[in-house]
Amino acid sequence: MDSDPSETPKTKDDIVRWLRGRNIDEVECLVPDMTGMMRGKIVPREDFIRNLDSGLRLPETILLQAVTGDPAEEGGIQSETDQDIRTIPDVGTVRIVPWYQEPTAQVICDTTYNDGTLVDFAPRSVLKRVLQLYADQGLTPIVAPELEYYLVEKSTDPDIPLTTPVGISGRKESGRQAYGIEAANEFDPVVEEIYAYCEESRIEIGTMAHEAGPAQLEMNFLHGDPLELADQVFLFKRAARKAALKHDMYATFMAMPHENEPGSAMHVHQSIVRADNGRNIFVDDDGNDAPTLFHYISGLQRYVPSAMPLFCPNVNSFRRIRLESDAPINVHWGRDNRTCGLRVPDSPPSARRVENRVPGVDSNPYIAFAATLACGLLGLRETIDPDPVVTIDAHTLPFGLPLHHHDALVMLSASEALREVLGSRFVDAFLEVKRLEWQLYNRVISSWEREYLLLNV
């Protein structure tokens, strides 16, 4: 007898029964690329089943494309032959695609070489690498991301600034209504669509709030395994975009979509537990802060600036990190102090954690999670105490993060410690893609240049 098609598959036999039990017509095989975009193939169900063991073939270059679609130049990480890689479905990630009329499934795939080894510079592989380093020490990371994003009016002209969409009142939101209930209610139809899509596709979001910007919302995810949460964030962005389109607007995960409004972050709460008994290593037997908490914070303080491109991967990302913003400008730490880049929220001992407030929502979740856990792991290894706790507005203290995208890439390239944890080939591949994007961006003449330089210099 076939198993219940609502169950989450755990084996290859399970996924076959799951697909046939739901009368799935097609399967979308998804691979996250360096930018966090979805690459892959869409195949008929029976073709997918036939290729479960061998995987579908894709060119290696799909992982090395800029956000524009331009491929990184040969001669770097990419082989001269642009060899094929294989997409191996992670069967536990299979989900319904809820916005199609015809039964369609989506599944996230790992990428391997022909000998079965993971493609070491693939974002999902890098997160797996970092998690294995923790596992080797008998430790298990736990994360809980918070995603901020904007709803905006549909716009097909990239030269025109984005505008706030009309809510159910028939008016555009004005002012800044952080945590405003009625402001959030303005977009209830879209939010309800997002929740429905998430429920159908096993994306476990918790609370929702209105953020400080007009039509800026925040979704909080339940805490759990970093790989599972990265998968959910990866899928959530698509679900939110599809729900917004259904209501004739866009959902955008740009870090800074509006010139004079707050940016959008992806805050990452993180704690580490012992694999054998689940105890939080950030507290001692009496529930007080353990030295490991401070060592972890010191790792974040020491290495987050060098890892900045992994948290703020685009030119637009750095528009969010500025003095007049609520975003952090340094890596000071504080207790329940939201002006700091690193925050230890008020929490019971079992939930003692550190919140990294630096990542933008435009970051690739696999890479951002891997990077923040890598920084913390280096702190646990080095057992260095952090700077003193900050009890004032950290924005009154000096800038401690790279100011420009290009400077950040130089710092990442020079960090041997991050290369050792994340893998040097990954760092080189990431830099290849981001340097290409920098070159492409640098060719664009902005409206500011035309406005102020055309006739004045």
N, C-alpha and C positions, 0 to 999 in steps of 0.2 A: 504494500500500500504506500502511496506517495505521502511524504511528510506534509505537515501543515505549511502551505506556501507563505504564511506570515512569519514563520520562524527565520532567524538569521542563520544562513548556511555556515557550516564550519569545515566541511570537506568538499572535495570535488564532486562526490556523489550527491551531497546535499544541494549544491548549486544547480546541478542538472535537474533534480527533482523540483527545486524552487522555481526555476525558469519555466519548466513545462507545466508545473502546477498553476502558474499564473498566466499561462498562454502568452508568454512574452514573444513578440515578433522580432525585435532587434535588441542588441546589446551595445551600449556605448562604452568602449574601453578607454578609460581616461588616464592620462599621464600628466602630472604637474611638471611644467617646465621651470626654468630658472626664475622667470618673472612671476610664477604662480598661475599662469594661463593654462587652460586645458588643451592638451594635444592628444592624438590617438586616432582610433578608427571606430566606425559604426558598422557592425556586422550582423547578419541574420543569426538567429538563435542557434541553429544547428551547426553553422560554421564556427560559431564561438565555442560550442561544446567540443567539436572535433579538434580545436586548437588549444584546449585547456592545458594540456601538458607541454606542448611545444611553444605556445605563445604566438602572438601575431608579430610579424616583422615590421620594424620601422627604422628609418635612417637615424643614425646617431645624432645628426645635426638638429633634430627636433628639440633636443635638450639645450641647445646652444643658440637659440634664436632670441634676438632682441624683442622688446615689446612691440616693435614695428613689424616684426616678422622677418627682418633681415638676419641672415645667418652670420655667426662669427667667422672670421677668416680662417682658412686652413693654415696649418703650421703650428697651431697651439695645441690645445687638448684634443681637438678633433683630429682623427686619423686622416692621412692623405687620401684614403680610399672611401671616406665617409661610410664606414662599415655598418651593416645592419645590427640592430639590437633587438631583443625580444621583450614583448610586454607579457608579463606573467600576472594574471589576475590574483589579487588578494581576495579570496572568495568571501571572507567575512565582511567586505565592504560593499557587496552588491545591494543595490537599492532600486526601488521604483523611481522612474522619472515622472513626477506627478502632473506635469503640464501638457503631456501629449495625450491625444485621444486614443491612439493605438498603444497597446501595452508594450512599454519599453523599459528596459533596465539600464542602469549605469553601474560600472564597477571600476574601482581604482586599481591600477596595475603598477607593479614594480617593473623595473627595467633591468635586464641581465644581458651579459655577453653570451656567446654560443656555448661557453663552457659552464654556464650556470651561475657565474659570479655576478653579484650586483654591479651595475654601472656606478662606480664610486662617486662620481660627481653629480648624480641625479639627486634632486632635493629630498626625495623620500628616503633614499639610501643614506644620505648624510644624517638625517634624524635617527634612523635605525643604528647607525654607527655610534652616535653619542649615547643613545639608550643602552647599547651593549657595553660601553665603557662603564656606565653606572652599574649595570647588572654584574659585571666582573668584580665589582666591589660589594656585591650583595645589597645594592640600593635600587630603589625604584622612584623615579620622578613622578610628580603629580602636577598638572597644570590646569588653570582655568582662565581662558581668554575672555576679554570684553571687547566687543567690536563696535566702534562708532562709525556711522556713515550718514550720508545726506540723501534725501529725496530731492530731485530737481526737475524742472520742466524739461520736456524733450527738446533737444536742440541739435540741429544737423550742421550748423556752421561753427567750426571750432574757433573762429576769430571773435565770436560774440560771447561775452561773459555769461555764465550760467545764472539762472534765476530760480526763485523759490516757486514750487508748484502751488496750485490752488487746492485748499482743503475742502472738507465737506460743507463748510460754512459758505463756500463760494468766494472766500477771500484768501489772499496770500498772507502768510504769517509775517508779522513785523516785530522787531525787538528780539530779545533773547529770553527764552522761557525755559531755563534749565529746570528739569524735573516737573515741568508744568503738565498737569493731567489733561486739561482741556486742549492744550497745544498738541499733546500726543494724540488725543481723540480725533483731531482734524484728519488724521491719516489712518483711522481705524480700518477702512476697507483694505488698504494695502497691507497693513500689519497683520490683519486676520488671514489674508492670503499667504503671507510669509509663514505664519504659524502652521497653516494647513499644509503647505508644501513641506515644511520641516517635519511635521508629524508623519506624513506619508512616506518620507524618505529617511526616517530615523536620524534626524538631526536634533539633538537634545538641547534646545535653548531654554533658558530659564526666564529671568525677569527682563522686562523692556522698560526703558525710560527715555524721556525726551532730553536731549543734550542742549548745550548752550546756544548752538547755532539755529537759524530758522530751518525747520524741517530736518533737523539733525537728530538721529535716533541712536540708541545704544542697545545692543543685545548682549546679554551675559550668558555664557555657556556653563553647564554643570562641570565640576572638576572631574578629572579622570586621567586616563592614559594619554601621554602626549601625542602618540601616533594617531590614535583614534580621534583626538580633538583636532589635530591638524587636518585629518580627512574631513571632519565635519565643517571646519571653517572653510576649507577648499570648496566644498559642495554648497555651503550656505551662501557664499557670495553669488553664485550662479542662481540659486533659488530666489534670493532677494531681487536680483535684477529682473528675473522672469516675472515675479509677482508685480513689481513696479510697472513693467511694460504693459501688463494686462490692464493697468489702471492709467495708462497713457502718460507715464512719467518714467524717469530713470532713477535707479539707485546707484550711487557712485561711491567707490571705495578709494577715490583719490585722497591723498593725505590733506590736500589744501585746495578744495575745488572753488572756494570763494575768496576774493581778494581781501576783504575786511572782516571775515568771520573766523571763528575758531577752526582749527584743523581737526582731523579725525585720527584717533589713536587705536592701537590694539594693545591694551594693557594685558600683561601676562602675569598672573599669580602663579607662584611655584613653591612647592615644598618637596622634600625628599623623605621617603620612608624606608625602613628596613624591609627587604624582600621577605625575610623569614617570619616576621611578626607584625609588620605594618605600622610600627611605631615611628613617629615623626622624629627625625634626627635633629631638628632645630630646637628641641626642648629636652631638659634632663628629667630624671625620675620624679622630681618635685614639680614639674610643669614650668620651670623657669627657663629663660633663654639659655641654650647650650652654646659652647664655643663654636660649634659647627655653623650656627646661624651667622655669627659674625665673620667666620672664614668665608662662607658662601657670599655674603655681602661684599667682602673685600675683593673677591674674584670679579664680581659684577663691576665694582668701582674701577678696578685695574684694567679690565678688558673690554667693557662696553664701548668706550670711545673708539678703540681699534676695530670693533665689530660693527660700528655704526652703519656701514653700507648694507649690512644684513638686516638691520632693523629699519633703516630709512633708505630704500634701494633706488629711489628715483630722484631726478632733479627736483621735482615738485615736493618731495618729502621734506627737503630742507627749508621750504617756505613755512612749514609748521613749527620748526625749532627756532623761535625768536623771542626776544625779551617781552614783547607786548602780548605774547600768547600764554595760555595756561599750560602749554607743553613744557616739559623740563628742558633746562639749558645746561644741566650738569648732572653728575652722578653722586651727589650727596644723598645720604639716607636719613630718613626720619620715621618716627612712630606716628602713624596716622597723619602724616604731613604730605598733602597732595602737591605741594610745590616742589618736592624732591623728585629726582629721577628714580629713586629706589625708596619704596615705602613698605614698612612693616605694619599691616593693618591690625587694629585691635581685634584679637581673636582668642578663643580658648586654646589650650596647649595642643590639642589634636589637630587644630587647623592653623597652627603657626606657620606663617608663609612670608615670602617676599614678593612684592609687586614691582615688576619692571615696567615703568611708565614711558620708556623711550620709544618703543616700536610704533611705527605708523600703521594704519589699517591697510595701507597699500603693500605691506611686506608679505612675502611668501610665508604662509604659516609654518611649513616644514622647516624652512631655513631660520625663521625667527625663533621658533622653539628650540631648534638645535643650537643656535648661537647663544641664547640666554642660558641654557643648561650647560653649554660648554664653558661659558665664563664662570658660572657657579662651581663647576667641577674643578676648574683650575684653582679657584679659591680654596676648595676643600683640600686639594693637594698641597698648596703652598702654605696653608695655616697661618696666614698673615691677618692681623687685626685691621678692621676698616678705619676710616677717618671717624672722628667723633660724631655722634648723632647731632643732627641739625634741628633746632627748635624754633627757627625763625623762617621767614619767607626765603626759600632757596634762590628765588629770582633776584634777590639783592646781592647774591654772591657771584663771583666771576664765572664766566662761560667756561664749561669744562668739556664740551663736545665739539667735534669738527663743525666748522661753519659752512663748508661747501662740499658738494658731492665729490669733486675731484680730489680734494684733500683727504677725504675719508677713504677713498680707494687706495691712496698711497699708504695710509696708516694700516689698512687691512693687509695689504701686500707685504708689509714689513713685519707683521706679527708672527713670529715663529711659534709661539705658544698656541695661537689659534689654528695655525696650519697643522700642528701636531694632533690636536683634538678633532678638528673638522675634516682633516685630510688635505694635503697640499694640492692635489689635483682638483678637488672641489674649489678651493680658494682661487686657483688659477682660472678655472672654467668660469666661475662667477665674475672674476675681474675682466675676462675677455668680453663677456656679454655686456657688462656695465660700461666698460670703456667704449665699446661700439655705440651704445646708446648715447653716451656723452658726446661722441663725435657727431652723431646724427642730430642731436639737440643743438649743438653749437653752430650748425648750418642755418638754423631758423632765425629770421629777423623778426623781433617781437614788435607789438604795437607800441610799446613804450619807446623803443628806439626810433620808430617812425614819428612818434608824437613829439619827442624832445630833441632829436638829433637832426632830423631832416633839414630844418631851416635855421638851426641855431648854432651849429658848429662849423 
